[in-house]
Amino acid sequence: MTTTHQPPSEHASERVPKAADVNRIDHVVAVLSGKGGVGKSIVSSLLAVSLRRKGYRVGILDADITGPSIPKMFLPSGIQLGNDPLGIPPAVSRTGIKLMSINLLLRSESDAVVWRGPLIGRAIQQFWTDVVWGELDYLIVDLPPGTSDASLTVMQFLPLSGVLLVTSPQGLAGMVVHKAAQMAEMLHVPLLGLIENMSYFVCPDSGKSYEIFGPSHAAELAQALGIPFLARLPIQPELTVLSDTGRIEDYLAKEFAPIVEQIEKAAQAPRLPPFSIDLGGL
């Protein structure tokens, strides 16, 4: 369990209950990419959808504070959050996935979030401590690209079960995903595997596959990192339409079966204690 009760005190009856008193989150999985534009948020969303279809209680924490996209994919008409005396209530999707994103707290989804790193870090911490997640089997954390403050906050502050890496066939994406993997290793966060997104496109007329962004090197990259290569995900126009209209839960996502299997396997492994590094000299 990732949240604990405080020991009772003489004034326990006077203490105001908080979200941490009811939150019970068994496994926290972060999704990370080295660079933007590789479909990390799509992978986070479809992983949550696939886990939910298997009967798990699932939530998504959108830690991409300056580029949030999770609510757009799940909520076709938006949502206005209600009130909860324990903390911030998450939005709930049509199939029961709990969602928290900065876009749910803005007046308009197009409002820019122009914050420095410390503010972003505090917002992510509040999404963990102050949101009333309740009981979840899996919380998926959609990280921003790269190895900046937000990713560091998540890896140091949240009790992660592991990290999924997302890349694309371009050589540049493969190069920078090494940096993301190195960051996770420095912080002693397990790497669960590598996913290559936008690997190919299947022509609907001929059924022939085309590697639009070049040949795949993901298997070699996974081998170099010493982690499982979980899937090559195709370019799917249908997925784009469903995501843009808040109906991503309608996508079948059959290609996510081996990814979910790896997540379930990782859930059985003992969790390492949180680990911090001193970055004061950087």
C-alpha positions in Angstrom: 0.0 0.0 0.0 1.2 3.5 -0.8 -0.6 5.5 1.8 -0.6 4.9 5.6 -2.6 6.0 8.6 -1.0 8.3 11.1 -0.7 6.8 14.6 -3.6 7.8 16.8 -3.1 10.8 19.2 -4.9 12.4 22.1 -6.6 14.7 19.6 -7.3 12.2 16.9 -11.0 12.9 17.1 -10.4 16.6 16.4 -8.2 16.0 13.4 -9.8 16.9 10.1 -9.9 13.8 7.8 -7.8 14.0 4.6 -7.6 12.2 1.3 -4.6 10.1 2.6 -7.0 8.6 5.2 -9.0 6.8 2.5 -6.5 6.4 -0.4 -5.3 2.9 -0.9 -3.2 2.6 -4.1 -1.5 -0.8 -4.7 0.7 -0.1 -7.7 1.9 3.1 -9.4 3.3 2.9 -12.9 4.8 5.8 -14.7 5.0 6.2 -18.5 8.0 8.1 -19.7 9.5 9.1 -23.0 12.8 10.8 -23.9 11.2 13.4 -26.1 7.7 14.7 -26.9 5.5 13.6 -29.8 6.0 9.8 -29.5 2.5 9.2 -28.1 3.3 8.8 -24.4 -0.2 10.0 -23.3 -1.9 7.7 -25.8 0.1 4.8 -24.3 -0.8 5.9 -20.7 -4.5 6.1 -21.6 -4.7 2.8 -23.5 -2.8 1.0 -20.7 -5.4 2.3 -18.2 -8.2 1.3 -20.5 -6.8 -2.2 -20.9 -6.3 -2.7 -17.2 -9.8 -1.5 -16.5 -11.3 -4.0 -19.0 -9.6 -6.7 -16.9 -11.6 -5.6 -13.9 -8.9 -3.5 -12.1 -9.6 -0.3 -10.3 -7.6 2.3 -12.3 -6.7 6.0 -12.1 -4.6 8.3 -14.3 -2.5 11.1 -12.8 -1.6 13.6 -15.6 1.8 14.9 -14.5 2.3 16.7 -17.7 1.3 20.0 -16.1 2.2 22.3 -19.0 1.0 20.0 -21.8 -2.0 18.1 -20.3 -4.1 15.9 -22.7 -5.7 13.1 -20.6 -9.1 14.8 -20.1 -9.5 15.5 -23.8 -9.3 11.8 -24.6 -11.7 10.6 -21.9 -14.3 13.3 -21.4 -16.2 14.2 -24.6 -18.0 17.1 -23.1 -15.6 18.1 -20.4 -16.5 18.0 -16.7 -16.8 20.3 -13.7 -15.3 18.8 -10.6 -17.6 18.6 -7.5 -16.7 19.0 -3.9 -15.3 16.5 -1.4 -14.6 17.3 2.3 -11.5 15.0 2.2 -9.8 16.8 -0.7 -9.9 17.2 -4.5 -12.4 14.8 -6.2 -11.1 13.2 -9.4 -13.1 13.1 -12.6 -14.5 9.7 -13.5 -14.6 8.4 -17.1 -17.5 6.5 -18.6 -16.0 3.1 -17.7 -15.0 4.2 -14.2 -11.3 5.3 -14.7 -10.5 8.1 -12.2 -8.7 11.1 -13.7 -6.8 14.1 -12.4 -5.2 16.7 -14.6 -4.4 20.4 -14.3 -6.9 20.9 -17.2 -9.7 19.9 -14.9 -8.9 22.8 -12.7 -8.6 25.6 -15.3 -11.3 27.9 -16.5 -10.7 26.8 -20.1 -8.8 23.8 -21.4 -6.9 26.1 -23.7 -5.5 28.3 -20.8 -1.7 28.1 -20.6 0.1 27.0 -17.5 3.2 29.2 -17.3 4.9 27.9 -14.1 8.4 27.4 -13.0 9.7 24.0 -11.9 9.0 24.3 -8.1 5.3 25.1 -8.8 5.0 22.2 -11.2 6.5 19.9 -8.6 4.2 21.0 -5.9 1.2 20.5 -8.2 2.2 16.9 -8.9 2.7 16.3 -5.2 -0.8 17.6 -4.5 -2.3 15.4 -7.2 -0.9 12.5 -5.1 -1.6 13.6 -1.6 -4.8 15.8 -1.9 -6.8 14.0 -4.6 -9.4 11.5 -3.2 -8.3 8.5 -5.3 -9.9 6.0 -2.9 -9.0 2.4 -3.5 -7.1 1.7 -6.7 -5.3 -1.4 -8.0 -3.2 0.7 -10.5 -2.5 4.4 -10.8 -0.9 5.3 -14.2 1.2 8.5 -14.1 1.6 10.2 -17.5 4.9 12.0 -17.2 6.1 14.9 -19.3 8.9 14.1 -21.8 12.5 14.3 -20.8 14.3 14.3 -17.4 13.2 17.6 -16.0 11.8 18.7 -12.6 8.4 17.0 -13.1 9.8 13.6 -13.8 12.3 13.9 -11.0 9.4 14.9 -8.6 7.4 11.8 -9.5 10.3 9.4 -9.2 11.4 10.7 -5.9 8.0 11.5 -4.3 5.7 8.7 -5.5 6.2 5.0 -4.6 6.6 3.8 -8.2 6.3 0.1 -9.0 8.2 0.8 -12.2 8.5 2.9 -15.4 7.4 2.1 -19.0 9.5 3.7 -21.7 7.9 4.9 -24.9 9.8 5.6 -28.1 9.3 5.8 -31.9 11.3 4.5 -34.9 13.2 7.8 -35.4 16.9 7.6 -34.3 16.5 10.8 -32.3 13.8 9.3 -30.2 15.9 6.2 -29.5 18.9 8.3 -28.5 17.0 10.4 -25.9 15.1 7.4 -24.4 18.5 6.3 -23.2 18.6 9.4 -21.1 15.2 8.7 -19.6 16.2 5.1 -18.8 19.4 6.4 -17.2 17.4 8.7 -15.0 15.2 5.9 -13.8 18.2 3.7 -13.0 19.9 6.5 -11.1 16.8 6.7 -8.9 16.5 2.9 -8.5 13.1 2.8 -10.2 12.6 -0.5 -12.1 12.3 -0.3 -15.9 9.3 -2.5 -16.9 9.9 -2.5 -20.6 10.0 -0.6 -23.9 7.1 0.2 -26.3 7.6 1.5 -29.8 4.7 3.7 -30.9 3.9 4.7 -34.5 6.0 1.8 -35.8 4.1 1.2 -39.0 0.9 1.9 -40.9 -1.2 -0.8 -42.5 -2.8 0.3 -45.8 -6.5 -0.5 -45.6 -6.7 -1.2 -49.3 -3.8 -3.6 -49.7 -3.1 -4.8 -46.1 0.5 -4.0 -46.7 2.6 -2.5 -43.9 4.6 0.7 -44.4 7.3 1.9 -41.9 6.6 5.6 -42.4 9.2 6.8 -39.9 11.9 4.3 -40.9 12.8 0.9 -39.8 12.4 -0.2 -36.2 15.4 -0.3 -33.9 13.4 -0.8 -30.7 14.4 -4.5 -30.2 18.1 -3.6 -30.3 17.4 -0.6 -28.0 15.6 -2.8 -25.5 18.4 -5.3 -25.6 21.0 -2.5 -25.0 19.0 -1.3 -22.0 18.5 -4.8 -20.7 14.7 -4.6 -20.5 11.8 -6.4 -22.3 10.6 -5.2 -25.6 6.8 -5.2 -25.2 5.2 -4.1 -28.4 5.3 -2.3 -31.7 2.2 -0.1 -31.9 0.8 0.8 -35.4 -0.5 4.1 -36.6 -4.2 3.9 -36.3 -6.4 6.7 -37.8 -9.4 5.4 -35.8 -7.5 6.0 -32.6 -6.9 9.6 -33.5 -10.6 10.2 -34.1 -11.6 8.5 -30.8 -8.9 10.4 -28.8 -10.0 13.8 -30.3 -13.6 13.1 -29.4 -13.2 11.9 -25.9 -14.0 8.2 -26.8 -10.6 6.5 -26.3 -12.3 3.9 -24.2 -14.0 2.6 -27.4 -10.7 1.5 -28.9 -10.1 -2.3 -28.6 -6.3 -2.0 -28.0 -5.7 -5.7 -28.6 -2.0 -5.0 -29.0 -1.8 -4.0 -25.3 -2.2 -7.6 -24.1 1.5 -8.3 -23.6 2.0 -4.9 -22.0 -0.7 -5.6 -19.4 0.8 -9.0 -18.8 4.2 -7.4 -18.0 2.5 -4.9 -15.7 0.7 -7.7 -13.8 4.0 -9.6 -13.5 5.8 -6.5 -12.1 3.0 -6.2 -9.6 4.0 -9.5 -8.0 7.6 -8.3 -7.5 8.7 -6.8 -4.2 8.8 -3.0 -4.3 12.0 -1.2 -3.7 12.0 1.6 -1.1 12.0 5.2 -2.4 15.4 6.5 -3.3 16.7 10.1 -3.6 19.8 11.6 -5.0 21.4 14.9 -4.1 21.2 17.3 -7.1 22.4 20.3 -5.2 25.6 20.6 -7.2 23.8 20.6 -10.6 
